[in-house]
Amino acid sequence: MSGTGRKRPPLVADKRPRKKAPAKGKAGARSKAKAPAKSRRGRKSAGKRGGIVGFFRRIVAWILRIVLRTAFAGIAVVLLLIGTATYYFHSQLPPLNEMIDGRTRGSVTLLDRHGDVFAWRGEQFGGKIDAQAISPILKDAVVATEDKRFYRHFGVSPRGIAGAIAINLREGRSPFSGHGGSTITQQVAKLLCLGTPYDPDEWESKTAYEADCRRGTMWRKIKEMPYAFALEWKYSKDEILSIYLNRAYLGAGAHGFEAAAQRYFGKSAAEVNAPEAAMLAGLLTAPSRFAPTNNLQRAQDRAAVVLALMHDQGYLNDREYAHASGAPAELSAAAEARAGGYFADWVMDSGPGFLTRETTEDVVIRTTFDQRIQTVAEEALRAVLDEKLKEGSKAQAAIVIMSADGAVRAMVGGRRFKGIAGQFNRAIMAKRQTGSAFKPFVYATALELGWRMDDTVMDAPLTINIPGSGPWSPKNYTRDYLGEITLIEALARSINTAAVRVSEAVGRDKVRTVAEDFGIASDLAVGPALALGTSESTLLEMTGAFAGILNGGSSVTPYGLVELRLIGDDAPLMDKAGGLGERVISQQAARQLVYMMNQVVARGTGGRARLPGREVAGKTGTTQAARDAWFLGFTADYVAGVWMGYDDNTPLSGVTGGGLPAEIWREVMLRVHADLPARPLPMITPGQLTPRRAPTPEPAPPAGDTRPRPGNGGSGTADRIIRDVLDNILGVPQ
């Protein structure tokens, strides 16, 4: 077998035959269909589950797409609206210099007789200031207080608004009531009233217009946003701050920080220190409430809060904060005095309205006012009434002090003046019965007609028949009768029957004429009670009438305005040289009357008004049921009038003109004359009168005639005239 030569086959396994691929056809289809049977069932089950979940997924996805598309569309619309509104507001914004002074009224600055400012009225504007030119500490105080992110936001602070809403809701208010979260830019938008100018025909008042501009509604907030964006687009940050610093109201009529700095501290806004800056910035929250002229302590407390904010925000270091906190801001002398509120109101009313109450210009008025006299008058009134009146008493008092030519130096219109313009001024507004304070005009008439102060008149019971009213019998305050007395005694003791007799003798119409010529413009009574002061008058009128007696018998018109001019103008628009008018009585008659009134104080009803070492003349007055009490008098330097009473005409208890009013007058005049040398009154004594001519002998009286005859000391002229009038005209036997 070995030799056959054939090779042996290799030792390998035989190849397995390959399976033929199934033919395409029926068999292959069946094989393919059978193989995935289990998979089909799984897919069918999964499809059922996926279809339900997918359905909901598709619904949610569809809703989300709708919401997102709507949101994006809404945002786009809102942005478009904001952009359009911003562009519109931007196009309407004027140049910066037109935005600085937004007042609709002008200001009135009142100067006293020495040229010092003592009061302001109207809308005070101290002049344009720039954010870069004011005191840096004031700028820091405003930013720290009102908007610490001012230089970082774009006009609106979402964080601030959200925080303000949260605080309002937490405090039980509506979202936009109370805290507003407004930026300084938004506050400027409010000050500008979103570009809507004030129209007096549309609004009831400027106050109503401003209140509407500051309403914190949602719609107002929405409108503020594009306006604030427009402001940020149009102006720089410092320009926006400049608008704010110039337009913000800071109390006491001051618009802008320059006016407020001058009003409260007597200096420019560029010169204020840290405590003053903090006080000014603190006013932004509530200008009237925190105004230092209303309540200095409250203003200082608010300033302390501002200083703490400045310290917390790094504007003040520890040393600066401690120093500022330890030296709170004080008012200037003029602001602290708060003198002349009533006087300022009177001057404003006495000037032309278009240059005072309704001025659109900035006006300066120089006046007759004397701040020292005003201050001592207020102090004297307070001292007497605090000591004499019962606690809680509502009794009122008024004082007027003037020179002999009618220049008013001081005016107190009531016991409590809060520095608010427009309060009831009893010195010029209250018309009250004058009582016996009117009697000097009765005797002035007689003296002008040739009577002498040493003539005699009867103080005895008197009855006058008044047509339509019947008999009238005046009574003396003491209910006593002195018989025959001189005119001097009659006035010194304020004898009613004597005054009526003289008035009836000379003629009521003449008495009325003399009183009116002296300046008593109120309607005067027509009956015989005219002589007893039943007519009404104001304290200012009565004081002015007494000034006419002091100056020698010439009428005066009380005045306070000396010169009025516009700021920046050299020539005054109006001025007044004095208040002297026409002569009413002769100088001889006036000097006799001054002596008679001097005796009222020296030995009569006005004894409590005496001044040591100084001659005084005056007259008391007490009306029926003591509803009014007066004392009016003068020295050689000043005339002063005092009135006391209740606003509701309640009778005074135990008060007469010779009591509290005379005491107040004395305390006032002691202080007014503290540094003045004593000067004599312009009067003549009875011994200086021209000697009388020997009286003509009279026939003996008829039998049974018991009427009083002239006394030894007088000519009897007064008594004869009185007898003739009463017998022949009135038909009333005496």
C-alpha positions in Angstrom: 0.0 0.0 0.0 3.0 2.1 0.7 4.3 1.6 -2.6 1.4 2.7 -4.6 2.7 6.3 -4.4 -0.6 8.0 -3.8 -0.6 10.8 -1.3 -2.5 10.5 1.8 -5.4 13.0 2.3 -5.0 15.7 5.0 -6.4 15.0 8.4 -9.2 17.6 8.3 -12.9 17.3 8.9 -15.1 17.2 6.0 -16.9 20.4 5.1 -20.5 20.6 6.1 -22.8 21.3 3.4 -24.2 24.9 3.5 -27.9 25.4 4.0 -29.5 26.9 1.1 -31.1 30.2 1.7 -34.8 29.9 1.6 -36.2 30.8 -1.6 -38.1 34.0 -1.9 -41.6 33.0 -1.9 -44.4 31.7 0.2 -42.2 29.8 2.6 -40.0 32.7 3.2 -42.9 34.9 3.9 -44.3 32.5 6.4 -40.9 32.2 8.1 -40.7 36.0 8.3 -44.2 36.4 9.6 -43.8 33.8 12.3 -40.5 35.0 13.7 -41.6 38.4 15.2 -44.8 37.2 16.7 -43.8 37.9 20.2 -42.3 41.3 19.2 -45.5 42.4 17.6 -47.5 41.7 20.7 -44.9 43.8 22.7 -45.0 46.6 20.3 -48.8 46.5 20.2 -48.9 46.8 24.0 -46.3 49.5 24.1 -48.0 51.4 21.3 -51.2 51.5 23.4 -49.3 52.8 26.4 -47.2 55.3 24.4 -50.2 56.6 22.5 -52.0 57.7 25.6 -49.0 59.3 27.3 -47.9 60.8 24.0 -51.4 62.2 23.5 -51.2 64.1 26.8 -47.6 65.0 26.1 -48.6 66.4 22.8 -51.5 68.4 24.5 -49.2 69.8 27.1 -46.6 70.7 24.5 -49.2 72.4 22.4 -50.5 74.4 25.3 -46.9 75.4 26.3 -46.2 76.5 22.7 -49.4 78.6 22.8 -48.5 80.1 26.2 -45.0 80.8 25.2 -46.0 82.3 21.9 -48.6 84.4 23.6 -46.2 85.5 26.3 -43.5 86.4 23.8 -46.1 88.2 21.7 -47.4 90.0 24.8 -43.9 90.9 25.9 -43.2 92.2 22.4 -46.4 94.2 22.4 -45.6 95.6 25.9 -42.1 96.5 24.9 -43.4 98.1 21.8 -45.9 100.1 23.7 -43.3 101.1 26.3 -40.9 102.0 23.6 -43.5 104.0 21.7 -44.5 105.8 24.9 -40.9 106.4 25.8 -40.2 107.8 22.4 -43.3 110.0 22.6 -42.4 111.4 26.0 -38.8 111.9 24.9 -40.0 113.9 22.0 -42.1 116.1 24.2 -39.4 116.9 26.8 -38.1 120.5 26.7 -34.6 121.7 27.2 -33.2 121.3 30.7 -33.4 125.0 31.6 -37.1 125.0 31.1 -37.5 122.2 33.6 -35.9 124.0 36.5 -38.6 126.4 37.9 -42.0 124.8 37.7 -43.9 127.4 39.8 -47.1 128.9 38.6 -46.9 131.7 41.2 -44.2 134.0 42.2 -42.6 134.7 45.6 -42.9 137.6 47.9 -40.0 138.4 50.3 -40.7 140.8 53.1 -38.1 143.0 54.6 -38.3 144.9 57.9 -37.6 148.5 58.5 -33.8 147.7 58.6 -33.8 145.7 55.4 -33.7 142.2 57.0 -35.9 139.4 55.8 -38.6 138.5 58.3 -41.2 136.6 56.2 -41.9 134.9 52.9 -45.1 134.4 51.0 -46.0 132.7 47.8 -43.9 130.1 46.2 -40.3 130.8 47.1 -37.6 130.0 44.6 -34.1 130.8 45.6 -32.6 130.5 42.1 -31.3 127.8 39.9 -28.8 125.3 41.4 -26.9 122.5 39.8 -26.3 119.0 41.2 -22.6 119.5 40.6 -22.5 123.0 42.3 -24.4 122.3 45.5 -22.7 121.2 48.7 -21.5 117.6 48.0 -22.9 116.5 51.4 -26.3 117.7 50.4 -26.2 115.7 47.2 -25.2 112.6 49.2 -27.9 113.2 51.7 -30.6 113.3 49.0 -29.4 110.2 47.2 -28.9 108.3 50.5 -32.4 109.2 51.6 -34.4 108.9 48.4 -32.6 106.5 46.0 -29.4 104.8 47.0 -29.2 103.1 43.6 -29.8 106.3 41.7 -26.6 106.1 39.7 -27.0 102.4 38.9 -30.5 101.9 37.7 -32.1 103.0 34.4 -34.9 105.0 35.8 -37.0 102.3 37.5 -36.0 100.0 40.3 -38.0 96.7 40.2 -36.5 95.7 43.5 -37.6 98.9 45.1 -41.1 98.6 43.7 -41.5 95.0 44.8 -40.2 95.8 48.3 -42.5 98.8 48.6 -45.5 96.6 47.6 -44.6 94.0 50.2 -44.3 96.6 52.9 -47.7 98.2 52.0 -49.4 94.8 52.0 -47.8 93.9 55.3 -49.0 97.1 56.8 -52.6 96.6 55.6 -52.6 99.1 52.8 -53.2 98.6 49.1 -50.2 97.8 47.0 -49.5 101.3 45.8 -50.6 103.2 48.9 -47.9 104.4 51.3 -44.5 103.3 50.2 -44.0 103.8 46.5 -40.5 102.5 45.9 -40.0 105.3 43.4 -36.6 106.3 42.2 -35.6 109.9 42.0 -36.3 109.7 38.3 -39.8 108.6 39.0 -40.2 111.3 41.5 -39.1 113.8 38.9 -41.8 112.4 36.7 -44.3 113.1 39.4 -43.0 116.6 39.9 -43.4 117.2 36.2 -46.9 115.6 36.3 -45.8 113.3 33.4 -45.6 116.4 31.2 -49.1 117.6 31.8 -49.0 121.4 32.5 -51.3 123.1 35.0 -54.4 124.5 33.5 -56.3 126.8 35.9 -59.5 126.4 33.7 -59.4 122.7 34.2 -58.4 122.4 37.8 -60.1 123.8 40.9 -56.8 124.8 42.4 -53.1 124.2 42.1 -53.3 122.0 45.1 -55.9 119.7 43.4 -53.7 119.5 40.3 -50.6 118.5 42.4 -52.6 116.0 44.4 -53.7 114.3 41.2 -50.2 114.2 39.9 -49.1 112.4 43.0 -51.8 109.7 43.2 -50.2 106.3 43.8 -52.5 104.2 41.5 -51.3 101.3 39.4 -52.1 103.1 36.2 -50.1 106.1 37.4 -47.2 103.7 38.1 -47.4 102.2 34.7 -47.4 105.6 33.0 -44.4 106.6 35.1 -42.2 103.9 33.7 -41.9 105.2 30.1 -41.7 108.7 31.3 -38.9 107.8 33.6 -37.1 106.0 30.7 -37.6 109.1 28.6 -36.0 111.2 31.2 -33.0 108.9 31.5 -32.7 108.9 27.7 -33.0 112.7 27.4 -30.9 113.9 30.4 -27.9 112.8 32.3 -28.2 111.5 35.9 -26.9 114.8 37.3 -29.3 116.8 35.1 -32.2 114.7 36.4 -31.0 115.3 40.0 -30.8 119.0 39.2 -34.4 119.1 38.2 -35.3 117.3 41.4 -33.2 119.7 43.6 -34.8 122.7 42.0 -38.5 121.6 41.9 -39.0 119.6 45.1 -41.3 121.3 47.7 -39.6 121.6 51.1 -42.2 123.3 53.2 -42.9 126.9 54.3 -43.5 127.9 50.6 -40.0 126.9 49.6 -39.6 125.2 46.2 -36.1 123.8 45.7 -33.2 123.3 48.0 -31.8 126.8 47.4 -35.0 128.4 48.6 -35.2 126.0 51.6 -31.6 126.6 52.6 -32.2 130.3 52.6 -35.5 130.0 54.3 -34.4 127.9 57.2 -30.7 128.6 57.5 -30.1 131.9 55.8 -27.4 130.5 53.5 -27.0 129.0 50.1 -27.5 125.3 49.3 -23.8 125.3 48.4 -22.8 126.2 52.0 -24.9 123.8 54.1 -23.1 121.4 56.4 -24.0 117.8 57.2 -26.7 118.4 59.9 -28.3 121.0 57.7 -28.2 118.8 54.6 -29.7 116.0 56.5 -32.6 118.2 57.7 -33.3 119.4 54.2 -33.2 115.9 52.8 -35.5 114.7 55.5 -38.1 117.2 54.4 -38.7 115.3 51.2 -40.8 112.7 53.0 -43.4 115.1 54.4 -42.4 118.8 53.9 -45.1 120.4 56.1 -44.8 117.9 58.9 -41.1 118.0 59.2 -40.6 121.8 58.4 -38.4 123.1 61.2 -40.4 126.3 61.4 -43.4 124.1 62.5 -41.6 121.8 64.9 -37.8 122.1 65.2 -37.4 119.0 67.4 -39.3 116.8 64.9 -37.2 118.1 62.1 -34.0 117.3 64.1 -35.2 113.8 64.8 -35.9 113.2 61.1 -32.5 114.6 60.3 -30.9 112.1 62.7 -32.5 109.2 60.7 -31.0 110.7 57.5 -27.6 111.0 59.1 -27.7 107.3 60.1 -28.6 106.3 56.5 -25.6 108.4 55.2 -23.4 106.7 57.7 -24.6 103.2 56.8 -24.1 103.9 53.1 -20.6 105.2 53.6 -21.2 108.9 53.0 -20.1 109.7 56.5 -17.3 108.0 58.4 -17.6 107.3 62.1 -16.0 110.6 63.2 -18.1 112.7 60.8 -21.3 110.9 61.8 -20.6 111.4 65.5 -19.8 115.1 65.0 -23.0 115.7 62.9 -25.2 113.8 65.3 -23.9 115.9 68.2 -24.6 119.2 66.6 -28.1 119.2 65.1 -29.1 122.0 62.7 -30.6 125.2 64.1 -32.8 127.7 62.4 -31.5 131.1 61.4 -32.4 134.1 63.5 -35.1 135.2 61.1 -36.6 131.8 60.7 -36.4 131.1 64.4 -38.1 134.3 65.3 -41.1 133.5 63.1 -42.1 137.1 63.8 -44.6 139.1 61.9 -47.0 136.4 60.6 -50.0 138.5 61.1 -48.2 141.6 59.9 -47.1 139.9 56.8 -50.6 138.7 56.0 -51.9 142.3 56.5 -49.2 143.8 54.1 -50.0 141.1 51.5 -53.6 142.1 51.6 -52.9 145.8 51.6 -50.8 145.7 48.4 -52.1 145.2 44.8 -53.2 141.5 44.4 -51.4 141.0 41.1 -48.1 141.9 42.8 -48.7 140.2 46.2 -51.3 137.4 46.6 -51.5 136.4 42.9 -48.1 137.5 41.7 -46.4 135.5 39.0 -43.2 137.5 39.5 -40.6 137.4 42.4 -41.3 140.5 44.5 -39.5 142.2 47.4 -41.5 144.3 49.8 -39.8 146.7 52.2 -42.0 147.3 55.2 -42.3 149.4 58.4 -42.0 146.2 60.6 -39.7 146.1 63.5 -38.7 142.5 64.5 -37.5 143.6 68.0 -40.7 145.3 68.8 -42.7 142.4 67.5 -40.8 139.9 69.6 -41.1 141.9 72.9 -44.8 142.4 72.2 -45.3 138.7 71.9 -43.2 138.0 75.0 -45.1 140.6 77.1 -48.5 139.3 76.0 -47.5 135.7 76.9 -46.0 136.8 80.2 -49.1 138.6 81.4 -51.7 136.1 80.2 -49.8 133.0 81.4 -49.8 134.6 84.8 -53.2 136.1 84.9 -55.5 133.8 82.9 -56.8 130.5 84.1 -55.3 127.4 82.5 -57.2 126.5 79.4 -58.8 129.9 79.0 -59.8 130.7 75.4 -59.7 134.5 75.9 -58.0 136.2 73.0 -55.9 139.3 72.8 -54.5 141.5 70.0 -51.9 144.2 69.9 -50.9 146.9 67.4 -47.9 149.2 67.8 -47.2 152.1 65.4 -45.4 155.4 65.1 -47.3 158.7 65.2 -47.4 158.9 61.4 -49.2 155.5 61.1 -46.2 153.3 60.4 -47.1 150.0 62.0 -44.1 148.4 63.8 -45.7 145.3 65.2 -49.0 143.4 65.1 -50.2 140.5 67.2 -53.5 139.2 65.9 -54.0 136.6 68.5 -52.5 134.6 71.3 -51.4 131.6 69.2 -50.0 132.1 65.8 -48.5 129.0 64.2 -46.8 130.7 61.3 -49.4 129.7 58.8 -50.5 132.3 56.4 -54.2 133.3 56.4 -55.1 132.8 60.1 -57.8 135.0 61.7 -56.1 138.3 62.5 -58.1 140.0 65.4 -56.2 143.2 65.0 -57.6 143.9 61.6 -60.5 141.5 61.1 -62.4 141.6 64.4 -64.9 144.5 64.5 -65.9 145.0 68.2 -67.6 147.7 70.2 -65.1 150.2 71.5 -66.7 151.2 74.7 -65.3 154.2 76.5 -62.2 154.1 74.3 -64.3 156.1 71.9 -64.8 159.0 74.3 -61.6 161.0 73.3 -63.3 161.8 70.0 -66.2 163.2 71.8 -64.0 165.6 73.7 -61.8 166.2 70.6 -64.9 167.6 68.9 -65.7 169.8 71.9 -62.2 171.2 72.1 -62.1 171.9 68.4 -65.4 173.8 68.7 -63.8 176.1 71.4 -64.4 174.3 74.6 -61.5 174.1 77.1 -60.4 171.1 79.1 -61.1 173.0 82.3 -64.7 173.7 81.3 -67.3 172.0 83.5 -70.0 169.5 82.8 -72.6 167.9 85.0 -72.3 164.3 86.1 -75.9 163.6 87.1 -78.8 161.4 86.2 -79.8 161.9 82.6 -82.7 160.7 80.5 -83.1 161.3 76.8 -86.2 160.5 74.8 -85.2 158.6 71.6 -87.9 158.8 68.9 -89.1 155.3 68.2 -87.4 153.8 71.2 -88.5 155.8 74.2 -86.5 157.1 77.1 -82.9 156.2 77.5 -80.9 156.8 80.7 -77.1 156.2 80.6 -75.5 155.0 83.8 -72.0 155.3 85.1 -69.9 152.2 85.7 -69.7 153.0 89.4 -73.4 154.0 89.6 -72.3 157.1 91.4 -72.6 160.8 90.3 -70.0 163.5 91.0 -72.0 166.6 90.2 -70.2 169.4 88.4 -66.8 168.3 87.1 -64.2 169.5 84.5 -63.8 167.8 81.2 -60.4 166.6 82.5 -62.1 164.8 85.3 -64.9 163.5 83.2 -62.5 161.8 80.8 -60.1 160.6 83.5 -62.9 158.9 85.4 -64.7 157.9 82.2 -68.0 159.4 83.3 -70.7 158.2 80.9 -73.3 160.9 81.7 -70.8 163.7 81.1 -69.7 162.2 77.7 -73.3 161.9 76.5 -74.0 165.5 77.6 -71.0 166.8 75.7 -71.8 164.7 72.6 -75.4 166.0 72.6 -74.2 169.5 73.1 -71.8 169.6 70.2 -73.9 167.4 68.0 -73.6 163.7 67.2 -73.0 164.4 63.6 -69.9 166.4 64.4 -68.6 163.7 66.7 -69.2 161.2 64.0 -67.3 163.4 61.5 -64.3 163.9 63.7 -64.1 160.1 64.5 -64.3 159.2 60.8 -61.7 161.9 59.9 -59.4 160.4 62.4 -59.6 157.1 60.6 -62.5 155.1 62.2 -64.1 153.9 58.9 -66.6 151.5 60.4 -70.2 152.5 60.5 -70.9 154.7 63.6 -74.1 154.7 65.6 -76.6 157.4 65.0 -78.2 157.5 68.5 -76.9 159.2 71.7 -75.2 156.0 72.7 -72.6 156.9 70.1 -70.6 158.8 72.8 -70.3 155.5 74.9 -68.7 153.5 72.1 -71.6 151.3 71.0 -70.2 151.4 67.4 -67.8 148.7 66.2 -64.3 149.2 65.0 -61.0 147.3 64.6 -58.0 147.6 66.8 -55.9 148.9 63.8 -58.4 151.7 63.2 -58.6 152.7 66.8 -54.8 152.7 67.2 -54.4 154.8 64.0 -57.0 157.3 65.3 -55.0 157.6 68.6 -51.9 158.2 66.6 -53.7 161.2 65.0 -54.1 162.7 68.5 -50.4 162.2 69.3 -49.2 163.8 66.1 -51.0 167.0 66.7 -54.4 166.4 65.3 -53.8 165.1 61.7 -55.3 161.9 60.5 -53.2 158.9 59.7 -53.6 155.9 57.5 -51.9 152.9 59.1 -49.5 151.5 56.7 -46.9 148.7 56.5 -45.7 148.7 52.9 -42.9 151.1 52.2 -41.6 149.9 48.8 -42.4 147.2 46.3 -40.1 146.1 43.5 -39.4 143.1 41.4 -36.3 141.1 42.1 -33.5 142.3 39.8 -35.1 145.8 39.3 -33.6 148.9 40.8 -36.6 151.1 40.5 -39.6 150.3 42.8 -43.0 149.7 41.3 -44.6 151.5 44.2 -43.6 153.2 47.4 -45.1 155.2 50.3 -43.5 158.0 52.2 -45.9 158.1 55.2 -49.4 157.9 56.4 -50.1 161.4 57.5 -53.3 162.9 56.1 -55.4 166.0 56.6 -55.7 167.9 59.8 -58.8 167.0 61.8 -58.5 169.2 64.9 -56.2 172.1 65.7 -52.8 171.5 67.4 -54.1 173.5 70.4 -57.1 171.2 70.8 -54.9 168.1 70.3 -52.5 169.2 73.0 -55.3 169.7 75.5 -56.7 166.3 74.6 -53.3 164.7 75.2 -53.2 166.2 78.6 -56.7 165.0 79.4 -55.7 161.5 78.3 -52.5 161.8 80.4 -54.7 162.3 83.4 -56.5 159.1 82.6 -53.3 157.2 83.4 -52.0 159.6 86.0 -55.1 159.6 88.3 -57.9 157.9 86.4 -59.0 154.5 85.1 -55.8 153.8 83.3 -53.5 153.8 86.3 -52.1 150.3 85.6 -50.6 151.5 82.4 -48.1 153.9 84.1 -44.5 153.8 83.0 -41.9 154.8 85.5 -40.2 158.1 84.5 -42.1 158.4 81.3 -45.2 160.4 80.4 -48.1 158.3 79.1 -51.5 159.2 77.7 -54.3 156.7 77.1 -57.9 155.6 77.5 -59.6 152.5 78.8 -62.7 150.9 77.3 -65.1 148.3 78.5 -68.2 147.3 76.5 -71.6 146.2 77.8 -71.5 143.0 79.7 -67.6 143.2 79.5 -67.5 141.4 76.1 -64.6 143.6 75.0 -61.9 145.3 77.0 -59.5 147.9 75.5 -56.6 150.0 76.4 -55.1 152.4 73.8 -52.4 154.9 74.6 -49.1 156.4 73.6 -45.8 157.9 74.7 -43.9 160.5 72.7 -42.4 157.6 70.7 -45.1 155.0 70.0 -48.8 154.4 70.0 -50.1 151.0 71.1 -53.5 149.4 71.3 -54.6 146.3 73.2 -57.9 144.5 72.8 -59.1 141.5 74.8 -62.2 139.3 74.5 -63.6 136.0 73.3 -64.1 135.2 69.6 -67.6 134.0 70.4 -68.5 137.2 72.4 -68.6 135.4 75.7 -68.4 138.0 78.5 -65.0 138.4 80.2 -64.9 137.5 83.8 -63.6 140.4 86.0 -61.8 142.1 83.2 -62.1 145.8 82.3 -60.0 148.0 80.0 -58.2 149.3 83.0 -57.3 145.8 84.1 -55.6 143.2 82.0 -55.4 145.2 78.8 -53.7 148.1 80.6 -51.3 145.6 82.2 -50.5 144.1 78.9 -50.0 147.6 77.4 -47.6 148.5 80.2 -45.5 145.3 79.8 -45.3 145.8 76.1 -44.3 149.4 76.3 -41.8 148.8 79.1 -40.0 146.4 76.7 -40.4 148.6 73.6 -38.9 151.7 75.4 -36.1 149.7 77.2 -33.3 151.6 75.4 -35.1 154.8 74.5 -34.6 158.1 76.5 -37.7 159.5 78.0 -39.3 162.3 76.0 -42.2 164.6 77.1 -45.6 164.3 75.5 -46.8 167.1 73.2 -49.4 168.5 75.7 -50.3 171.6 77.5 -51.5 171.8 81.1 -54.4 173.9 82.3 -52.0 176.4 83.7 -50.6 177.0 80.2 -54.0 177.9 78.8 -54.8 181.5 77.8 -56.3 183.2 80.9 -60.1 183.4 80.7 -61.9 186.6 80.2 -64.1 187.7 83.1 -67.4 185.9 82.7 -70.5 187.9 81.8 -72.9 188.1 84.8 -75.9 185.9 84.3 -79.4 186.9 85.4 -80.7 185.3 88.5 -82.5 182.0 87.7 -86.3 182.0 87.8 -87.9 180.9 91.0 -87.9 177.1 91.4 -85.1 176.6 88.8 -82.7 174.1 90.4 -80.5 173.4 87.4 -76.8 173.3 88.0 -74.8 176.5 87.2 -71.2 176.9 86.1 -68.7 176.4 88.7 -66.1 178.9 89.9 -63.3 177.3 87.9 -64.9 177.6 84.4 -66.6 179.9 82.1 -69.8 177.9 82.1 -69.9 177.7 78.3 -70.2 173.9 78.3 -73.0 173.9 80.8 -74.9 176.6 79.0 -74.7 174.8 75.7 -75.8 171.5 77.3 -78.7 173.1 79.0 -79.8 174.8 75.8 -79.6 171.6 73.8 -81.4 169.4 76.4 -84.1 172.0 77.2 -84.8 173.4 73.7 -84.0 170.4 71.4 -84.6 167.3 73.4 -87.3 168.7 75.6 -85.9 166.8 78.6 -85.7 169.0 81.8 -82.5 168.7 83.9 
